[in-house]
Amino acid sequence: MKHCIPRAALSALLALALCAGPLTVPALAEEASPAPAATPAAAGEAAAETTPAPTPTATPLMAVYKEAAVLTEELPSPGPDAGQPETSAAPVLPTEPPVEVVPTPEPTPYNGTGVYVVAAAVTDPAGGEIPTIEWGDRVNVVLSVLDHSSAQYDIAPEQISARVNSSTFTFTGNGEIGQLVEGEDDNGPYYSYNLLFRDVIYNGGGNTFPVNLSYIDSTLPMQQFSVTLGQCVDEDPNDPSDARAPSLIVRSASYGTETITAGSPFTLSLTLYASNGTESVADVVASLTLPEGVTMTGGNLSSYVGTMAPQSSSDVSFSIQTSAGFTGGVANITVNLAGAGAVSGNAVTGTTTISVPISQPDRFELGELQVNDTIYLGDTATVTLNFVNKGRNPVANIEASITGEGLGAEMTQQYIGNLNAGTENSVDFDLLPTQAGPVSGSIVLTYEAEDGSIKTASKDFSFSVEEMPVYDDPMMDPGMMEPAAQPGLPVWGIALIAVLAVVIVVVVIVVIRRKKKKAAALADLEGEDEDL
């Protein structure tokens, strides 16, 4: 049976609860939830700022309010004939106090008894930093750490064992411990050293590099820490949809010298390069397309290279020879590259043209130089040089110059011009020696070869200059002098010539006279015949 409590009594009860503060209701106090415990710091601050008297809380009041509400719900509603209560003032219900905001606790700071990473680096075997790590890459991981635990327990370097505990990275054995350096900070003494993990394989699946650090023959517990390697590219290279094959190019080419002489063999060396990509190029083949007049001296026109990883190089070479009659000037050799993506199977091709300069052998030759052996001082002499182009290409811009002491040449340089293949020409220089005695000089020809290079050819010469002869009778014409006066002819030779001349004259006279006598005799015989 429900008890009916008058509304006036209920209102009085509520007013009494609001005014009395912490009302003690044993039955309701057991149902109230306990308040959250304050932190030690907060408790200490509260104890310092308040008096020992307990601070009233809102929890008992709210409990009384809730119970009163329950009792109110159980009261019967007044009928239409029910009278009005003695007091018409409506009860004032209390408002709920604001909820207290508890700040998020700060993370526990480093307590100075463990290990933490100061710096991390990923390098290749040579020590160079690697910007990206892809699946299957082998790298070296270097960690610089501060170890307070080992310093506090006087741990030797050989007692430290570092292992990688991850399926993302494959590493067997222990990491290499560098030199321990002692130090001290606010957390106490520490050792700083480097941990080197060589030949770590990246398997994909994340970029966290966890390390277990234990201390051999020590009761010091194992330390666990990790570092994030941002260089990791967590993409499966075996996914054909994401695979991208690199391009194939000829990075460099060499044929030995600046110019190849026609008819001479040479080796064409090529360095192939695979550019950036996410997969390798398999079955790479390099082949040549040769122009007319160029052949292979051995081997094939194609060379099998194999598989090339992205950003890798490979060298190939071909033995080539041009014909002796090659006159093209330049041999354009086409290099064809072909392969396929190792994962995607996409075709990869590349074409490059290598221009090799080919020159004909230089067969510009100088002939004999013509000059008198002896020249009289004051006379003019001429020196002549013949030259011929026996090559297959024309020779251009021929210039001739003469040098020497005492030559007396008014013109020392001449421009001759071009000389076609298979033709010859000559150059003359007039000399007027200025002193007696031996004189020597040289004629130099400068010309431009077919390949544009400037070349020279020279010829030396020498002759003797003698003083002009002096005669006793200046009026005598040297041309009327007897042969004996000519230099170089002995006296007995001149006398012999004179005797021979007299004999010849006598013989001629005798022959003439004999002919006349014979003619007269014949005439007499003819007259006698007529008389008969």
Secondary structure as a PSIPRED ss2 file (coil, helix, strand):
# PSIPRED VFORMAT (PSIPRED V4.0)

   1 M C   1.000  0.000  0.000
   2 K C   1.000  0.000  0.000
   3 H C   1.000  0.000  0.000
   4 C C   1.000  0.000  0.000
   5 I C   1.000  0.000  0.000
   6 P C   1.000  0.000  0.000
   7 R H   0.000  1.000  0.000
   8 A H   0.000  1.000  0.000
   9 A H   0.000  1.000  0.000
  10 L H   0.000  1.000  0.000
  11 S H   0.000  1.000  0.000
  12 A H   0.000  1.000  0.000
  13 L H   0.000  1.000  0.000
  14 L H   0.000  1.000  0.000
  15 A H   0.000  1.000  0.000
  16 L H   0.000  1.000  0.000
  17 A H   0.000  1.000  0.000
  18 L H   0.000  1.000  0.000
  19 C H   0.000  1.000  0.000
  20 A H   0.000  1.000  0.000
  21 G C   1.000  0.000  0.000
  22 P C   1.000  0.000  0.000
  23 L C   1.000  0.000  0.000
  24 T C   1.000  0.000  0.000
  25 V C   1.000  0.000  0.000
  26 P H   0.000  1.000  0.000
  27 A H   0.000  1.000  0.000
  28 L H   0.000  1.000  0.000
  29 A H   0.000  1.000  0.000
  30 E C   1.000  0.000  0.000
  31 E C   1.000  0.000  0.000
  32 A C   1.000  0.000  0.000
  33 S C   1.000  0.000  0.000
  34 P C   1.000  0.000  0.000
  35 A C   1.000  0.000  0.000
  36 P C   1.000  0.000  0.000
  37 A C   1.000  0.000  0.000
  38 A C   1.000  0.000  0.000
  39 T C   1.000  0.000  0.000
  40 P H   0.000  1.000  0.000
  41 A H   0.000  1.000  0.000
  42 A H   0.000  1.000  0.000
  43 A H   0.000  1.000  0.000
  44 G H   0.000  1.000  0.000
  45 E H   0.000  1.000  0.000
  46 A H   0.000  1.000  0.000
  47 A H   0.000  1.000  0.000
  48 A H   0.000  1.000  0.000
  49 E H   0.000  1.000  0.000
  50 T C   1.000  0.000  0.000
  51 T C   1.000  0.000  0.000
  52 P C   1.000  0.000  0.000
  53 A C   1.000  0.000  0.000
  54 P C   1.000  0.000  0.000
  55 T C   1.000  0.000  0.000
  56 P C   1.000  0.000  0.000
  57 T C   1.000  0.000  0.000
  58 A C   1.000  0.000  0.000
  59 T H   0.000  1.000  0.000
  60 P H   0.000  1.000  0.000
  61 L H   0.000  1.000  0.000
  62 M H   0.000  1.000  0.000
  63 A H   0.000  1.000  0.000
  64 V H   0.000  1.000  0.000
  65 Y H   0.000  1.000  0.000
  66 K H   0.000  1.000  0.000
  67 E H   0.000  1.000  0.000
  68 A H   0.000  1.000  0.000
  69 A H   0.000  1.000  0.000
  70 V H   0.000  1.000  0.000
  71 L H   0.000  1.000  0.000
  72 T H   0.000  1.000  0.000
  73 E H   0.000  1.000  0.000
  74 E H   0.000  1.000  0.000
  75 L C   1.000  0.000  0.000
  76 P C   1.000  0.000  0.000
  77 S C   1.000  0.000  0.000
  78 P C   1.000  0.000  0.000
  79 G C   1.000  0.000  0.000
  80 P C   1.000  0.000  0.000
  81 D C   1.000  0.000  0.000
  82 A C   1.000  0.000  0.000
  83 G C   1.000  0.000  0.000
  84 Q C   1.000  0.000  0.000
  85 P C   1.000  0.000  0.000
  86 E C   1.000  0.000  0.000
  87 T C   1.000  0.000  0.000
  88 S C   1.000  0.000  0.000
  89 A C   1.000  0.000  0.000
  90 A C   1.000  0.000  0.000
  91 P C   1.000  0.000  0.000
  92 V C   1.000  0.000  0.000
  93 L C   1.000  0.000  0.000
  94 P C   1.000  0.000  0.000
  95 T C   1.000  0.000  0.000
  96 E C   1.000  0.000  0.000
  97 P C   1.000  0.000  0.000
  98 P C   1.000  0.000  0.000
  99 V C   1.000  0.000  0.000
 100 E C   1.000  0.000  0.000
 101 V C   1.000  0.000  0.000
 102 V C   1.000  0.000  0.000
 103 P C   1.000  0.000  0.000
 104 T C   1.000  0.000  0.000
 105 P C   1.000  0.000  0.000
 106 E C   1.000  0.000  0.000
 107 P C   1.000  0.000  0.000
 108 T C   1.000  0.000  0.000
 109 P C   1.000  0.000  0.000
 110 Y C   1.000  0.000  0.000
 111 N C   1.000  0.000  0.000
 112 G C   1.000  0.000  0.000
 113 T C   1.000  0.000  0.000
 114 G C   1.000  0.000  0.000
 115 V E   0.000  0.000  1.000
 116 Y E   0.000  0.000  1.000
 117 V E   0.000  0.000  1.000
 118 V E   0.000  0.000  1.000
 119 A E   0.000  0.000  1.000
 120 A E   0.000  0.000  1.000
 121 A E   0.000  0.000  1.000
 122 V E   0.000  0.000  1.000
 123 T E   0.000  0.000  1.000
 124 D C   1.000  0.000  0.000
 125 P C   1.000  0.000  0.000
 126 A C   1.000  0.000  0.000
 127 G C   1.000  0.000  0.000
 128 G C   1.000  0.000  0.000
 129 E E   0.000  0.000  1.000
 130 I C   1.000  0.000  0.000
 131 P C   1.000  0.000  0.000
 132 T C   1.000  0.000  0.000
 133 I E   0.000  0.000  1.000
 134 E C   1.000  0.000  0.000
 135 W C   1.000  0.000  0.000
 136 G C   1.000  0.000  0.000
 137 D C   1.000  0.000  0.000
 138 R E   0.000  0.000  1.000
 139 V E   0.000  0.000  1.000
 140 N E   0.000  0.000  1.000
 141 V E   0.000  0.000  1.000
 142 V E   0.000  0.000  1.000
 143 L E   0.000  0.000  1.000
 144 S E   0.000  0.000  1.000
 145 V E   0.000  0.000  1.000
 146 L E   0.000  0.000  1.000
 147 D E   0.000  0.000  1.000
 148 H H   0.000  1.000  0.000
 149 S H   0.000  1.000  0.000
 150 S H   0.000  1.000  0.000
 151 A H   0.000  1.000  0.000
 152 Q H   0.000  1.000  0.000
 153 Y C   1.000  0.000  0.000
 154 D C   1.000  0.000  0.000
 155 I C   1.000  0.000  0.000
 156 A C   1.000  0.000  0.000
 157 P H   0.000  1.000  0.000
 158 E H   0.000  1.000  0.000
 159 Q H   0.000  1.000  0.000
 160 I E   0.000  0.000  1.000
 161 S E   0.000  0.000  1.000
 162 A E   0.000  0.000  1.000
 163 R E   0.000  0.000  1.000
 164 V E   0.000  0.000  1.000
 165 N C   1.000  0.000  0.000
 166 S C   1.000  0.000  0.000
 167 S C   1.000  0.000  0.000
 168 T C   1.000  0.000  0.000
 169 F E   0.000  0.000  1.000
 170 T E   0.000  0.000  1.000
 171 F C   1.000  0.000  0.000
 172 T C   1.000  0.000  0.000
 173 G C   1.000  0.000  0.000
 174 N C   1.000  0.000  0.000
 175 G C   1.000  0.000  0.000
 176 E E   0.000  0.000  1.000
 177 I E   0.000  0.000  1.000
 178 G C   1.000  0.000  0.000
 179 Q C   1.000  0.000  0.000
 180 L C   1.000  0.000  0.000
 181 V E   0.000  0.000  1.000
 182 E E   0.000  0.000  1.000
 183 G E   0.000  0.000  1.000
 184 E E   0.000  0.000  1.000
 185 D E   0.000  0.000  1.000
 186 D C   1.000  0.000  0.000
 187 N C   1.000  0.000  0.000
 188 G E   0.000  0.000  1.000
 189 P E   0.000  0.000  1.000
 190 Y E   0.000  0.000  1.000
 191 Y E   0.000  0.000  1.000
 192 S E   0.000  0.000  1.000
 193 Y E   0.000  0.000  1.000
 194 N E   0.000  0.000  1.000
 195 L E   0.000  0.000  1.000
 196 L E   0.000  0.000  1.000
 197 F E   0.000  0.000  1.000
 198 R E   0.000  0.000  1.000
 199 D E   0.000  0.000  1.000
 200 V E   0.000  0.000  1.000
 201 I E   0.000  0.000  1.000
 202 Y E   0.000  0.000  1.000
 203 N C   1.000  0.000  0.000
 204 G C   1.000  0.000  0.000
 205 G C   1.000  0.000  0.000
 206 G C   1.000  0.000  0.000
 207 N C   1.000  0.000  0.000
 208 T E   0.000  0.000  1.000
 209 F E   0.000  0.000  1.000
 210 P E   0.000  0.000  1.000
 211 V E   0.000  0.000  1.000
 212 N E   0.000  0.000  1.000
 213 L E   0.000  0.000  1.000
 214 S E   0.000  0.000  1.000
 215 Y E   0.000  0.000  1.000
 216 I C   1.000  0.000  0.000
 217 D C   1.000  0.000  0.000
 218 S C   1.000  0.000  0.000
 219 T C   1.000  0.000  0.000
 220 L C   1.000  0.000  0.000
 221 P C   1.000  0.000  0.000
 222 M C   1.000  0.000  0.000
 223 Q E   0.000  0.000  1.000
 224 Q E   0.000  0.000  1.000
 225 F E   0.000  0.000  1.000
 226 S E   0.000  0.000  1.000
 227 V E   0.000  0.000  1.000
 228 T E   0.000  0.000  1.000
 229 L C   1.000  0.000  0.000
 230 G C   1.000  0.000  0.000
 231 Q C   1.000  0.000  0.000
 232 C E   0.000  0.000  1.000
 233 V C   1.000  0.000  0.000
 234 D C   1.000  0.000  0.000
 235 E C   1.000  0.000  0.000
 236 D C   1.000  0.000  0.000
 237 P C   1.000  0.000  0.000
 238 N C   1.000  0.000  0.000
 239 D C   1.000  0.000  0.000
 240 P C   1.000  0.000  0.000
 241 S C   1.000  0.000  0.000
 242 D C   1.000  0.000  0.000
 243 A C   1.000  0.000  0.000
 244 R C   1.000  0.000  0.000
 245 A C   1.000  0.000  0.000
 246 P C   1.000  0.000  0.000
 247 S C   1.000  0.000  0.000
 248 L E   0.000  0.000  1.000
 249 I E   0.000  0.000  1.000
 250 V E   0.000  0.000  1.000
 251 R E   0.000  0.000  1.000
 252 S E   0.000  0.000  1.000
 253 A E   0.000  0.000  1.000
 254 S E   0.000  0.000  1.000
 255 Y C   1.000  0.000  0.000
 256 G C   1.000  0.000  0.000
 257 T C   1.000  0.000  0.000
 258 E C   1.000  0.000  0.000
 259 T C   1.000  0.000  0.000
 260 I E   0.000  0.000  1.000
 261 T E   0.000  0.000  1.000
 262 A C   1.000  0.000  0.000
 263 G C   1.000  0.000  0.000
 264 S C   1.000  0.000  0.000
 265 P E   0.000  0.000  1.000
 266 F E   0.000  0.000  1.000
 267 T E   0.000  0.000  1.000
 268 L E   0.000  0.000  1.000
 269 S E   0.000  0.000  1.000
 270 L E   0.000  0.000  1.000
 271 T E   0.000  0.000  1.000
 272 L E   0.000  0.000  1.000
 273 Y E   0.000  0.000  1.000
 274 A E   0.000  0.000  1.000
 275 S C   1.000  0.000  0.000
 276 N C   1.000  0.000  0.000
 277 G C   1.000  0.000  0.000
 278 T C   1.000  0.000  0.000
 279 E C   1.000  0.000  0.000
 280 S C   1.000  0.000  0.000
 281 V E   0.000  0.000  1.000
 282 A E   0.000  0.000  1.000
 283 D E   0.000  0.000  1.000
 284 V E   0.000  0.000  1.000
 285 V E   0.000  0.000  1.000
 286 A E   0.000  0.000  1.000
 287 S E   0.000  0.000  1.000
 288 L E   0.000  0.000  1.000
 289 T E   0.000  0.000  1.000
 290 L C   1.000  0.000  0.000
 291 P C   1.000  0.000  0.000
 292 E C   1.000  0.000  0.000
 293 G C   1.000  0.000  0.000
 294 V E   0.000  0.000  1.000
 295 T E   0.000  0.000  1.000
 296 M E   0.000  0.000  1.000
 297 T E   0.000  0.000  1.000
 298 G E   0.000  0.000  1.000
 299 G C   1.000  0.000  0.000
 300 N C   1.000  0.000  0.000
 301 L C   1.000  0.000  0.000
 302 S E   0.000  0.000  1.000
 303 S E   0.000  0.000  1.000
 304 Y E   0.000  0.000  1.000
 305 V E   0.000  0.000  1.000
 306 G E   0.000  0.000  1.000
 307 T E   0.000  0.000  1.000
 308 M E   0.000  0.000  1.000
 309 A C   1.000  0.000  0.000
 310 P C   1.000  0.000  0.000
 311 Q C   1.000  0.000  0.000
 312 S E   0.000  0.000  1.000
 313 S E   0.000  0.000  1.000
 314 S E   0.000  0.000  1.000
 315 D E   0.000  0.000  1.000
 316 V E   0.000  0.000  1.000
 317 S E   0.000  0.000  1.000
 318 F E   0.000  0.000  1.000
 319 S E   0.000  0.000  1.000
 320 I E   0.000  0.000  1.000
 321 Q E   0.000  0.000  1.000
 322 T E   0.000  0.000  1.000
 323 S C   1.000  0.000  0.000
 324 A C   1.000  0.000  0.000
 325 G C   1.000  0.000  0.000
 326 F C   1.000  0.000  0.000
 327 T C   1.000  0.000  0.000
 328 G C   1.000  0.000  0.000
 329 G C   1.000  0.000  0.000
 330 V E   0.000  0.000  1.000
 331 A E   0.000  0.000  1.000
 332 N E   0.000  0.000  1.000
 333 I E   0.000  0.000  1.000
 334 T E   0.000  0.000  1.000
 335 V E   0.000  0.000  1.000
 336 N E   0.000  0.000  1.000
 337 L E   0.000  0.000  1.000
 338 A E   0.000  0.000  1.000
 339 G E   0.000  0.000  1.000
 340 A E   0.000  0.000  1.000
 341 G E   0.000  0.000  1.000
 342 A C   1.000  0.000  0.000
 343 V C   1.000  0.000  0.000
 344 S C   1.000  0.000  0.000
 345 G C   1.000  0.000  0.000
 346 N C   1.000  0.000  0.000
 347 A E   0.000  0.000  1.000
 348 V E   0.000  0.000  1.000
 349 T E   0.000  0.000  1.000
 350 G E   0.000  0.000  1.000
 351 T E   0.000  0.000  1.000
 352 T E   0.000  0.000  1.000
 353 T E   0.000  0.000  1.000
 354 I E   0.000  0.000  1.000
 355 S E   0.000  0.000  1.000
 356 V E   0.000  0.000  1.000
 357 P E   0.000  0.000  1.000
 358 I E   0.000  0.000  1.000
 359 S E   0.000  0.000  1.000
 360 Q C   1.000  0.000  0.000
 361 P C   1.000  0.000  0.000
 362 D C   1.000  0.000  0.000
 363 R C   1.000  0.000  0.000
 364 F E   0.000  0.000  1.000
 365 E E   0.000  0.000  1.000
 366 L E   0.000  0.000  1.000
 367 G E   0.000  0.000  1.000
 368 E E   0.000  0.000  1.000
 369 L E   0.000  0.000  1.000
 370 Q E   0.000  0.000  1.000
 371 V C   1.000  0.000  0.000
 372 N C   1.000  0.000  0.000
 373 D C   1.000  0.000  0.000
 374 T E   0.000  0.000  1.000
 375 I E   0.000  0.000  1.000
 376 Y E   0.000  0.000  1.000
 377 L C   1.000  0.000  0.000
 378 G C   1.000  0.000  0.000
 379 D C   1.000  0.000  0.000
 380 T C   1.000  0.000  0.000
 381 A E   0.000  0.000  1.000
 382 T E   0.000  0.000  1.000
 383 V E   0.000  0.000  1.000
 384 T E   0.000  0.000  1.000
 385 L E   0.000  0.000  1.000
 386 N E   0.000  0.000  1.000
 387 F E   0.000  0.000  1.000
 388 V E   0.000  0.000  1.000
 389 N E   0.000  0.000  1.000
 390 K C   1.000  0.000  0.000
 391 G C   1.000  0.000  0.000
 392 R C   1.000  0.000  0.000
 393 N C   1.000  0.000  0.000
 394 P C   1.000  0.000  0.000
 395 V E   0.000  0.000  1.000
 396 A E   0.000  0.000  1.000
 397 N E   0.000  0.000  1.000
 398 I E   0.000  0.000  1.000
 399 E E   0.000  0.000  1.000
 400 A E   0.000  0.000  1.000
 401 S E   0.000  0.000  1.000
 402 I E   0.000  0.000  1.000
 403 T E   0.000  0.000  1.000
 404 G E   0.000  0.000  1.000
 405 E C   1.000  0.000  0.000
 406 G C   1.000  0.000  0.000
 407 L C   1.000  0.000  0.000
 408 G C   1.000  0.000  0.000
 409 A C   1.000  0.000  0.000
 410 E C   1.000  0.000  0.000
 411 M C   1.000  0.000  0.000
 412 T C   1.000  0.000  0.000
 413 Q E   0.000  0.000  1.000
 414 Q E   0.000  0.000  1.000
 415 Y E   0.000  0.000  1.000
 416 I E   0.000  0.000  1.000
 417 G E   0.000  0.000  1.000
 418 N E   0.000  0.000  1.000
 419 L E   0.000  0.000  1.000
 420 N C   1.000  0.000  0.000
 421 A C   1.000  0.000  0.000
 422 G C   1.000  0.000  0.000
 423 T C   1.000  0.000  0.000
 424 E E   0.000  0.000  1.000
 425 N E   0.000  0.000  1.000
 426 S E   0.000  0.000  1.000
 427 V E   0.000  0.000  1.000
 428 D E   0.000  0.000  1.000
 429 F E   0.000  0.000  1.000
 430 D E   0.000  0.000  1.000
 431 L E   0.000  0.000  1.000
 432 L C   1.000  0.000  0.000
 433 P C   1.000  0.000  0.000
 434 T C   1.000  0.000  0.000
 435 Q C   1.000  0.000  0.000
 436 A C   1.000  0.000  0.000
 437 G E   0.000  0.000  1.000
 438 P E   0.000  0.000  1.000
 439 V E   0.000  0.000  1.000
 440 S E   0.000  0.000  1.000
 441 G E   0.000  0.000  1.000
 442 S E   0.000  0.000  1.000
 443 I E   0.000  0.000  1.000
 444 V E   0.000  0.000  1.000
 445 L E   0.000  0.000  1.000
 446 T E   0.000  0.000  1.000
 447 Y E   0.000  0.000  1.000
 448 E E   0.000  0.000  1.000
 449 A C   1.000  0.000  0.000
 450 E C   1.000  0.000  0.000
 451 D C   1.000  0.000  0.000
 452 G C   1.000  0.000  0.000
 453 S C   1.000  0.000  0.000
 454 I E   0.000  0.000  1.000
 455 K E   0.000  0.000  1.000
 456 T E   0.000  0.000  1.000
 457 A E   0.000  0.000  1.000
 458 S E   0.000  0.000  1.000
 459 K E   0.000  0.000  1.000
 460 D E   0.000  0.000  1.000
 461 F E   0.000  0.000  1.000
 462 S E   0.000  0.000  1.000
 463 F E   0.000  0.000  1.000
 464 S E   0.000  0.000  1.000
 465 V E   0.000  0.000  1.000
 466 E E   0.000  0.000  1.000
 467 E C   1.000  0.000  0.000
 468 M C   1.000  0.000  0.000
 469 P C   1.000  0.000  0.000
 470 V C   1.000  0.000  0.000
 471 Y C   1.000  0.000  0.000
 472 D C   1.000  0.000  0.000
 473 D C   1.000  0.000  0.000
 474 P C   1.000  0.000  0.000
 475 M C   1.000  0.000  0.000
 476 M C   1.000  0.000  0.000
 477 D C   1.000  0.000  0.000
 478 P H   0.000  1.000  0.000
 479 G H   0.000  1.000  0.000
 480 M H   0.000  1.000  0.000
 481 M C   1.000  0.000  0.000
 482 E C   1.000  0.000  0.000
 483 P H   0.000  1.000  0.000
 484 A H   0.000  1.000  0.000
 485 A H   0.000  1.000  0.000
 486 Q C   1.000  0.000  0.000
 487 P C   1.000  0.000  0.000
 488 G C   1.000  0.000  0.000
 489 L C   1.000  0.000  0.000
 490 P C   1.000  0.000  0.000
 491 V H   0.000  1.000  0.000
 492 W H   0.000  1.000  0.000
 493 G H   0.000  1.000  0.000
 494 I H   0.000  1.000  0.000
 495 A H   0.000  1.000  0.000
 496 L H   0.000  1.000  0.000
 497 I H   0.000  1.000  0.000
 498 A H   0.000  1.000  0.000
 499 V H   0.000  1.000  0.000
 500 L H   0.000  1.000  0.000
 501 A H   0.000  1.000  0.000
 502 V H   0.000  1.000  0.000
 503 V H   0.000  1.000  0.000
 504 I H   0.000  1.000  0.000
 505 V H   0.000  1.000  0.000
 506 V H   0.000  1.000  0.000
 507 V H   0.000  1.000  0.000
 508 V H   0.000  1.000  0.000
 509 I H   0.000  1.000  0.000
 510 V H   0.000  1.000  0.000
 511 V H   0.000  1.000  0.000
 512 I H   0.000  1.000  0.000
 513 R H   0.000  1.000  0.000
 514 R H   0.000  1.000  0.000
 515 K H   0.000  1.000  0.000
 516 K H   0.000  1.000  0.000
 517 K H   0.000  1.000  0.000
 518 K H   0.000  1.000  0.000
 519 A H   0.000  1.000  0.000
 520 A H   0.000  1.000  0.000
 521 A H   0.000  1.000  0.000
 522 L H   0.000  1.000  0.000
 523 A H   0.000  1.000  0.000
 524 D H   0.000  1.000  0.000
 525 L H   0.000  1.000  0.000
 526 E H   0.000  1.000  0.000
 527 G H   0.000  1.000  0.000
 528 E H   0.000  1.000  0.000
 529 D H   0.000  1.000  0.000
 530 E H   0.000  1.000  0.000
 531 D H   0.000  1.000  0.000
 532 L C   1.000  0.000  0.000
